[in-house]
Amino acid sequence: MPKETLRDKLDGNELDLSLSDLTVIPVKDLAAIPSATRLDISCNSIVEISDSFCSLRHLVVLDLSKNQITALPDQFGNLSNLAHLDLFQNKLTDLPPSFCHLTKLKWLDVKDNPLNDKLKTVAGDCLDNEQCKKCAKQIVLHLKEVESELERRRQKRLKLEREQQAEKQLELEKEKERKKQQKRLEKEKKRQDYEAQQLRKKQQAEEVAKLSERRMPEERRNGKAESKKVQRKGGSSCCFWFLSFVLAISVIAVAIYFYCREMAPLQQYCITLEGAVDNAYLTTSTNVKAGWEFASNRTAEHWTTISNKSAEAWTVTSKKCLEAWEFTSREGAIVWEAAHQKALVAWQVVAELSADAWHVAQERAALLSQKASSFIEEYRK
């Protein structure tokens, strides 16, 4: 609608657009005439009011009666200067909660609208001027309560969303901390495995070195023992043949002696033979004595050597036993220290997990207590 036409219908501060076959309110044109504080748009075919209509805050009196309006804009309460509102004979079933901000509203007519039962009871009959004033007051108060209830629900919903978000954030932080703890444990385990592997390698190297040292004296002793066996074997063979020779000579000499006594014709030869035998006996006795002395001396030498070797072997054995005991003591101390460190680490992990579990339990208990308090307050209301 042209501005000139609207201005032609302006009478002082009153603009009459009734019976104009309007289906849409010309908000832009009305905004250009801020002096029109009283607006009559009754008896038209308006079904819907745009949100931009709520910007006409200069309106004081508004007549929207006898239209087909089904709902008012959500921001209708922005018409803060509105004091007189006629909504007679429309198709309204409810009023927006922002309606409670119309604190200057003194007169309201909502009869002949299919309002919900609660709103219809609050509005009353609106049959005269006093009832319309009362209707305005009751509707504003009722919608304030409705808005307060909606605000409480909205705050409760926001609080619940914040709690859920906080709980979700807490779970994420706990999961993150759990992963960090797991990584620390894995790193500590790898470090311990590496140290244990290095310790095993060191022990194996020491054992190989000690085994090599142990084998060298044994090989030397085995070589000397074999040479002694050969010497003893050779000496035994010589003694055996020497004794056999002496025994044979003795037997021959005895046989000749008895033969010469029995055979008288051969005494001359026997005397000569006896002299030879005596010489041989003396020689043999001398040789046997010399051999016995030689054998005694050799035996004494061998006994001295065996005694010395036994003493050396006892000294070496004692030294090895002492080294083995020192090694066992040292390695036992290392193993005990490693076990002690692992026990300390395990105890720290258990303590941290217990603290986390206790913290979570306290938070859950506080959350449950808050929810229970909210539920009790809501139940009382």
VOGU-3710 file (C-alpha; in Angstrom, 3 decimals, decimal comma):
1> mpketlrdkl> 0,000/0,000/0,000  1,501/3,409/-0,968  2,614/5,694/1,838  0,471/8,532/0,484  -2,644/6,363/0,876  -1,713/5,492/4,486  -1,070/9,118/5,327  -4,427/10,008/3,814  -6,071/7,669/6,331  -4,105/9,072/9,275
11> dgneldlsls> -6,250/11,138/11,614  -4,053/12,718/14,234  -2,340/9,751/15,892  -4,952/7,234/14,724  -4,590/5,151/11,553  -7,674/3,266/10,413  -7,030/0,325/8,025  -10,187/-1,605/8,839  -12,315/-3,077/6,049  -9,378/-2,742/3,630
21> dltvipvkdl> -9,304/-6,369/2,443  -5,778/-6,752/3,851  -4,200/-10,205/3,980  -0,756/-8,945/5,058  0,063/-6,090/7,399  2,220/-3,410/5,627  4,880/-3,271/8,326  7,411/-1,155/6,383  4,812/1,493/5,576  3,610/1,573/9,175
31> aaipsatrld> 7,164/1,911/10,450  7,500/5,059/8,314  4,648/6,674/10,257  5,765/6,567/13,909  3,126/9,137/14,863  0,372/6,572/14,281  0,195/5,225/17,840  -3,385/3,986/17,442  -3,797/1,356/14,695  -7,055/-0,278/13,627
41> iscnsiveis> -6,682/-3,297/11,290  -9,966/-4,977/12,164  -12,334/-6,674/9,724  -9,684/-7,873/7,252  -8,448/-11,289/6,109  -5,149/-11,415/7,946  -4,077/-14,966/8,848  -0,477/-14,539/9,926  1,516/-11,701/11,462  5,190/-11,464/10,519
51> dsfcslrhlv> 7,971/-11,177/13,106  8,887/-7,734/11,763  5,543/-6,416/13,087  7,045/-6,633/16,606  9,365/-3,723/15,721  6,428/-1,229/15,783  7,075/-0,247/19,377  5,346/3,095/19,030  1,921/1,429/19,002  -0,233/2,118/22,043
61> vldlsknqit> -3,668/0,962/20,832  -3,996/-1,995/18,442  -7,206/-3,469/17,073  -6,811/-6,837/15,338  -10,379/-8,020/15,839  -12,426/-9,948/13,259  -9,502/-11,422/11,283  -8,304/-15,012/10,744  -5,182/-14,802/12,867  -4,106/-18,243/14,152
71> alpdqfgnls> -1,011/-17,234/16,159  0,885/-14,188/17,352  4,672/-13,827/16,793  6,934/-15,180/19,534  8,412/-11,690/20,067  5,006/-9,992/20,386  6,061/-8,837/23,860  8,470/-6,341/22,214  5,474/-3,996/21,741  6,287/-2,655/25,190
81> nlahldlfqn> 4,120/0,528/24,888  0,964/-1,361/24,011  -1,867/-0,485/26,444  -5,000/-1,530/24,535  -5,261/-4,762/22,468  -8,352/-6,147/20,772  -8,105/-9,738/19,523  -11,848/-10,397/19,374  -13,088/-13,063/16,972  -9,892/-14,619/15,633
91> kltdlppsfc> -8,601/-18,213/15,608  -6,072/-18,020/18,432  -5,555/-21,106/20,584  -2,660/-19,795/22,655  -0,633/-16,657/23,368  3,199/-16,445/23,257  5,039/-16,402/26,615  6,626/-13,041/25,712  3,115/-11,589/26,117  3,988/-11,181/29,811
101> hltklkwldv> 6,382/-8,321/28,918  3,432/-6,118/27,955  3,566/-4,477/31,386  1,615/-1,391/30,192  -1,284/-3,449/28,866  -4,487/-2,349/30,627  -7,193/-3,656/28,324  -7,503/-6,976/26,455  -10,348/-8,718/24,625  -9,821/-12,341/23,545
111> kdnplndklk> -13,371/-13,655/23,421  -14,610/-15,694/20,468  -11,208/-17,404/20,086  -10,665/-21,188/20,423  -8,301/-20,709/23,387  -7,070/-23,670/25,397  -8,967/-24,422/28,583  -6,357/-22,992/30,951  -6,040/-19,721/29,064  -9,813/-19,420/28,626
121> tvagdcldne> -10,306/-19,817/32,385  -7,708/-17,160/33,151  -9,065/-14,704/30,533  -12,673/-14,842/31,658  -15,688/-13,721/29,585  -14,506/-10,212/28,523  -18,108/-9,032/28,273  -17,540/-5,464/29,477  -14,820/-2,912/30,024  -14,026/-4,058/33,578
131> qckkcakqiv> -13,732/-7,693/32,559  -11,415/-6,740/29,691  -9,181/-4,823/32,119  -9,172/-7,795/34,447  -8,444/-10,072/31,497  -5,350/-8,023/30,593  -4,030/-8,189/34,150  -4,762/-11,925/34,597  -3,304/-12,904/31,219  -0,049/-10,990/31,855
141> lhlkevesel> 0,340/-12,573/35,300  -0,461/-16,046/33,988  1,997/-15,762/31,140  4,670/-14,526/33,556  4,261/-17,764/35,468  4,351/-19,715/32,220  7,514/-17,924/31,148  9,074/-18,507/34,567  8,257/-22,194/34,325  9,679/-22,334/30,813
151> errrqkrlkl> 12,774/-20,500/32,006  13,188/-22,944/34,900  12,876/-25,855/32,506  15,321/-24,223/30,139  17,808/-23,617/32,963  17,336/-27,168/34,189  17,923/-28,477/30,680  21,008/-26,289/30,304  22,284/-27,444/33,698  21,724/-31,049/32,761
161> ereqqaekql> 23,514/-30,486/29,457  26,407/-28,811/31,285  26,602/-31,689/33,760  26,558/-34,204/30,943  29,209/-32,217/29,123  31,308/-31,991/32,296  30,903/-35,710/32,921  31,835/-36,442/29,345  34,860/-34,168/29,629  35,818/-35,890/32,880
171> elekekerkk> 35,567/-39,283/31,207  37,730/-38,037/28,341  40,328/-36,700/30,773  40,318/-39,974/32,703  40,700/-41,943/29,486  43,537/-39,664/28,457  45,213/-40,073/31,868  44,705/-43,836/31,687  46,416/-43,955/28,292  49,291/-41,856/29,649
181> qqkrlekekk> 49,620/-44,195/32,630  49,564/-47,210/30,320  52,276/-45,669/28,155  54,390/-44,951/31,239  53,988/-48,556/32,423  54,885/-49,912/28,992  57,935/-47,664/28,855  58,997/-48,757/32,356  58,507/-52,412/31,409  60,623/-52,004/28,275
191> rqdyeaqqlr> 63,348/-50,311/30,332  63,304/-53,131/32,902  63,376/-55,777/30,157  66,344/-54,012/28,541  68,212/-53,830/31,861  67,449/-57,504/32,594  68,685/-58,476/29,116  71,899/-56,509/29,597  72,371/-58,131/33,011  71,873/-61,602/31,527
201> kkqqaeevak> 74,416/-60,874/28,802  76,902/-59,669/31,399  76,362/-62,774/33,538  76,751/-65,058/30,537  80,006/-63,320/29,551  81,330/-63,683/33,113  80,333/-67,354/33,216  82,067/-68,010/29,866  85,222/-66,261/31,093  85,223/-68,237/34,348
211> lserrmpeer> 84,585/-71,491/32,502  87,543/-70,758/30,225  89,731/-70,039/33,221  88,582/-73,263/34,854  89,272/-75,374/31,756  92,882/-74,183/31,257  94,256/-75,586/34,586  92,295/-78,823/34,048  93,838/-79,304/30,617  97,281/-78,649/32,061
221> rngkaeskkv> 96,683/-81,111/34,914  95,314/-83,710/32,481  98,457/-83,405/30,336  100,735/-83,842/33,351  98,700/-86,805/34,610  98,983/-88,548/31,250  102,750/-88,040/31,221  102,930/-89,416/34,781  100,904/-92,448/33,776  103,317/-93,097/30,926
231> qrkggssccf> 106,276/-92,718/33,316  104,666/-94,982/35,924  103,847/-97,512/33,221  107,430/-97,489/31,944  108,861/-97,789/35,503  106,523/-100,663/36,352  107,572/-102,536/33,211  111,270/-102,128/34,046  110,741/-103,343/37,625  108,750/-106,335/36,404
241> wflsfvlais> 111,457/-107,460/33,956  114,219/-106,843/36,491  112,531/-108,941/39,181  111,783/-111,699/36,645  115,486/-111,788/35,663  116,615/-112,009/39,308  114,130/-114,803/40,038  115,319/-116,825/36,989  118,984/-116,482/38,022  118,115/-117,612/41,553
251> viavaiyfyc> 116,269/-120,678/40,308  119,182/-121,638/37,999  121,662/-121,199/40,830  119,682/-123,430/43,213  119,266/-126,077/40,524  123,014/-126,135/39,822  123,823/-126,327/43,533  121,733/-129,430/44,105  122,903/-131,001/40,880  126,563/-130,621/41,839
261> remaplqqyc> 125,947/-132,239/45,235  124,418/-135,299/43,634  126,915/-135,652/40,816  130,403/-136,263/42,443  132,338/-136,666/39,131  131,455/-133,178/38,233  132,552/-131,552/41,516  135,524/-129,866/39,850  133,223/-128,123/37,500  130,746/-127,497/40,281
271> itlegavdna> 133,434/-125,771/42,392  134,166/-123,504/39,484  130,457/-123,092/38,867  129,868/-122,385/42,559  132,479/-119,663/42,432  130,768/-118,234/39,382  127,405/-118,542/41,070  128,728/-116,853/44,202  130,116/-114,068/42,089  126,821/-113,814/40,259
281> ylttstnvka> 124,921/-113,861/43,549  127,086/-111,111/44,974  126,716/-109,114/41,794  122,956/-109,739/41,767  122,614/-108,828/45,447  124,539/-105,650/44,864  122,399/-104,838/41,849  119,172/-105,682/43,729  120,252/-103,466/46,613  121,144/-100,668/44,254
291> gwefasnrta> 117,813/-101,170/42,438  115,917/-101,133/45,738  117,602/-97,935/46,817  116,883/-96,403/43,416  113,220/-97,482/43,645  112,933/-96,092/47,203  114,388/-92,777/46,117  112,055/-92,606/43,104  109,073/-93,466/45,290  110,007/-90,743/47,785
301> ehwttisnks> 110,348/-88,253/44,940  106,963/-89,284/43,516  105,334/-89,015/46,954  106,766/-85,530/47,452  105,500/-84,485/44,016  102,015/-85,914/44,729  101,874/-84,116/48,092  102,858/-80,803/46,484  100,294/-81,240/43,681  97,593/-82,150/46,210
311> aeawtvtskk> 98,354/-78,990/48,182  98,217/-76,916/44,983  94,926/-78,563/43,982  93,456/-77,851/47,439  94,547/-74,215/47,234  92,998/-73,787/43,759  89,776/-75,505/44,875  89,475/-73,268/47,937  90,053/-70,173/45,811  87,370/-71,247/43,278
321> cleaweftsr> 84,875/-71,995/46,057  85,516/-68,543/47,529  85,015/-66,892/44,106  81,790/-68,878/43,567  80,470/-67,743/46,974  81,350/-64,096/46,253  79,646/-64,305/42,828  76,502/-65,869/44,370  76,335/-63,181/47,070  76,829/-60,343/44,566
331> egaivweaah> 74,246/-61,640/42,066  71,793/-62,377/44,892  72,068/-58,722/46,003  71,429/-57,532/42,424  68,373/-59,769/42,061  67,036/-58,607/45,432  67,501/-54,927/44,457  65,680/-55,478/41,121  62,813/-57,261/42,886  62,622/-54,425/45,434
341> qkalvawqvv> 62,439/-51,763/42,681  59,676/-53,680/40,859  57,701/-54,001/44,083  57,985/-50,234/44,658  56,788/-49,486/41,104  53,859/-51,893/41,499  52,902/-50,277/44,811  52,980/-46,776/43,268  50,740/-47,933/40,388  48,268/-49,512/42,819
351> aelsadawhv> 48,237/-46,333/44,958  47,577/-44,081/41,922  44,791/-46,316/40,631  43,205/-46,425/44,108  43,344/-42,605/44,348  41,729/-42,263/40,900  38,995/-44,713/41,844  38,301/-42,829/45,100  38,163/-39,487/43,242  35,725/-40,908/40,678
361> aqeraallsq> 33,545/-42,358/43,453  33,419/-38,976/45,223  32,463/-37,163/42,006  29,759/-39,726/41,224  28,388/-39,401/44,758  28,315/-35,590/44,498  26,586/-35,803/41,103  23,972/-38,218/42,472  23,407/-35,937/45,471  22,847/-32,931/43,182
371> kassfieeyr> 20,440/-34,866/40,999  18,537/-36,080/44,061  18,295/-32,498/45,408  17,041/-31,227/42,029  14,478/-34,026/41,858  13,233/-33,243/45,404  12,946/-29,511/44,631  11,071/-30,237/41,412  8,765/-32,681/43,201  7,984/-30,072/45,902
381> k> 7,143/-27,474/43,269
//
